[in-house]
Amino acid sequence: MKKSEVNLGFGCFFPGTEREQVTEILLQALDAGYRYFDTASFYFTEEQLGEALRQSKIPREDVYIATKLWISERGYDAANAALERSLTRLGLDYVDAYLIHWPKGPDPDEDWISLDIATWQAMEEQKAKGRVRELGLSNFLPHHLQPLLDAGYQPVINQLELHPGYGQEYAVAKSLEQGMQVQAWSPLGRGAVLDHPLLLELAAKYGASVSQICLAYLKQRGIFPIVKASSLKRMQENLAFTAVKLTAEDISKIACLPQIGYSGEHPDDSMPGHK
């Protein structure tokens, strides 16, 4: 499946949730119609996603699977080993997308540029072997992206924290300029935006939920949202966001909101975040 064929991704980060429950949630998501799944070695849900895929019996080619290597898995040899572990946990021969989760580690003296370039070299080789279909990044701001571009590499995905109240306009613009698909993690601001007066007003205007307004806002700006839900009702509600068509004026109003719901996780902090 091509990622252009889907409108919404499903995130697989469920900290503190029992293993069997995660598998059940992912099965529900598959039954609800989700076909794009975003996981990571750090999420510790790759095995559950693989199990859900096997139980669902949905053909492999009908599902898009993305996973990510963690900060400590960067470097040429480490990245090769990390992909091997991820494929084993997923029970798959290949993943549709493989991403570097964060550009930098907590050590201020780390040569993160060399590590990222060596990581990308390994990823390119794995792509040539057919074990990865597309390569991308997560939480890379323009100054983190540039060394890879200067080395001649072209990522096709960049995941960023994006939602009403936290637009990262410059990072989005630079990623789009490079032809990358920008993906939004935490598109609902971890729930912090759901009771904002403007979004509630727009939800009433369009006969939609606030979450649908947030997702429509991102999608109409060329951003691919990745949601997370544990109930079938919420999963279905999120998928139905495509029925909402915001006016340019309402998109402008949302884009101009002050900061809301920022996670506090930034790739240049001494301790990068966990998304």
Residue pairs with C-beta under 8 A, 6 or more apart in sequence:
1 35
1 36
1 61
1 62
1 63
1 64
1 96
2 64
3 36
3 64
3 96
3 97
3 134
3 181
3 224
5 35
6 35
6 36
6 64
7 219
7 224
7 239
7 241
7 242
8 34
8 36
8 215
8 224
8 225
8 226
8 227
8 238
8 239
8 241
9 34
9 36
9 37
9 38
9 66
9 183
9 224
9 225
9 226
9 227
10 26
10 29
10 34
10 36
10 37
10 38
10 226
10 227
10 228
10 229
10 235
11 38
11 39
11 185
11 226
11 227
11 228
12 22
12 26
12 37
12 38
12 39
12 40
12 43
12 45
12 46
12 48
12 49
12 228
13 39
13 40
13 43
13 45
13 228
13 275
14 21
14 22
14 25
14 43
14 45
14 228
14 230
17 25
17 230
19 47
19 48
22 45
22 48
23 48
23 51
23 52
23 55
25 230
26 37
26 45
26 48
26 49
26 52
27 52
27 55
27 56
28 232
28 235
29 37
29 52
29 229
29 235
30 52
30 53
30 56
30 58
30 63
31 56
31 232
32 232
32 235
32 236
32 239
33 239
34 235
34 239
35 62
35 63
35 64
36 63
36 64
36 66
36 226
37 49
37 63
37 64
37 65
37 66
38 66
38 67
38 159
38 183
38 185
38 226
39 45
39 46
39 49
39 65
39 66
39 67
39 68
39 90
40 46
40 67
40 68
40 69
40 70
40 99
40 101
41 67
41 68
41 69
41 70
41 73
41 82
41 85
41 86
41 101
42 68
42 70
42 101
42 274
46 67
46 86
46 89
46 90
47 89
47 90
49 65
49 90
50 89
50 90
50 91
50 92
51 91
53 60
53 63
53 65
53 90
53 91
53 92
54 91
60 92
64 96
64 97
65 90
65 92
65 95
65 96
65 97
66 95
66 96
66 97
66 98
66 99
66 136
66 157
67 86
67 90
67 95
67 97
67 98
67 99
68 98
68 99
68 100
68 101
68 138
69 78
69 79
69 82
69 83
69 86
69 98
69 99
69 100
69 101
69 119
70 82
70 101
70 102
71 101
71 102
71 104
71 105
71 106
71 272
72 78
72 105
73 79
73 81
73 82
74 100
74 105
74 112
74 115
74 116
74 118
74 119
75 115
75 118
75 119
75 122
76 118
76 119
76 121
76 122
77 122
78 119
79 118
79 119
79 122
79 123
80 122
80 125
80 126
83 95
83 98
83 122
83 123
83 126
83 131
83 132
86 95
86 98
87 93
87 94
87 95
87 131
93 131
94 130
94 131
94 132
94 133
95 131
95 132
95 133
96 132
96 133
96 134
97 132
97 133
97 134
97 135
97 136
97 156
97 157
98 123
98 126
98 127
98 132
98 134
98 135
98 136
99 135
99 136
99 137
99 138
99 157
99 159
100 116
100 119
100 120
100 123
100 136
100 137
100 138
100 140
101 138
101 139
102 138
102 139
102 267
102 272
102 273
103 112
103 116
103 137
103 139
103 140
103 141
103 144
103 267
104 110
104 112
104 144
104 267
104 268
104 272
105 112
105 115
105 272
106 270
106 271
106 272
108 270
113 147
116 144
116 147
116 148
117 147
117 148
117 151
117 153
120 135
120 148
120 151
120 153
123 132
123 135
124 135
124 153
126 132
127 133
127 134
127 135
134 156
134 157
135 155
135 156
135 157
136 155
136 156
136 157
136 158
136 159
136 180
136 181
137 144
137 145
137 148
137 155
137 157
137 158
137 159
138 158
138 159
138 160
138 185
138 275
139 159
139 160
139 161
139 265
139 267
139 272
139 273
139 275
140 155
140 158
140 267
141 168
141 171
141 267
141 268
142 170
142 171
142 174
142 175
144 267
145 155
145 158
145 174
145 175
145 178
148 155
149 178
154 178
154 179
155 178
155 180
156 179
156 180
156 181
157 180
157 181
157 183
158 171
158 175
158 180
158 181
158 182
158 183
159 182
159 183
159 184
159 185
159 226
160 168
160 171
160 172
160 175
160 182
160 183
160 184
160 185
161 168
161 184
161 185
161 186
161 262
161 263
161 265
161 275
162 168
162 172
162 182
162 184
162 185
162 186
162 187
162 218
162 223
163 184
163 186
163 187
163 188
163 189
163 193
163 214
163 218
163 260
163 261
164 189
164 193
164 196
164 199
164 214
164 217
164 254
164 257
164 260
164 261
165 189
165 192
165 193
165 196
165 257
165 258
165 259
165 260
165 261
165 262
166 189
166 259
166 260
166 261
166 262
167 255
172 182
172 221
172 223
175 182
176 182
176 222
181 224
182 222
182 223
182 224
183 223
183 224
183 225
183 226
184 218
184 223
184 224
184 225
184 226
185 226
185 275
186 261
186 263
186 275
187 214
187 215
187 218
187 225
187 226
187 227
188 194
188 210
188 211
188 214
188 227
188 261
189 214
189 260
189 261
189 262
190 261
190 263
191 261
192 260
192 261
193 199
193 210
193 214
193 260
193 261
194 210
194 211
195 210
196 210
196 257
196 260
198 253
198 254
198 257
199 210
199 213
199 214
199 254
200 210
202 208
202 210
202 213
202 246
202 250
202 253
202 254
203 209
203 210
203 212
203 213
205 250
206 212
206 213
206 244
206 246
208 216
208 241
208 243
208 244
209 237
211 227
211 234
211 237
211 238
211 241
212 237
212 238
212 240
212 241
212 243
212 244
213 244
213 246
213 254
214 225
215 225
215 227
215 238
215 241
215 244
216 241
216 242
216 244
216 245
216 246
217 246
217 251
217 254
217 255
218 224
218 225
219 225
219 241
219 242
220 245
220 246
220 251
221 251
221 255
227 238
229 235
229 238
246 254
263 273
263 275
264 273
265 272
265 273
265 274
265 275
266 272
266 273
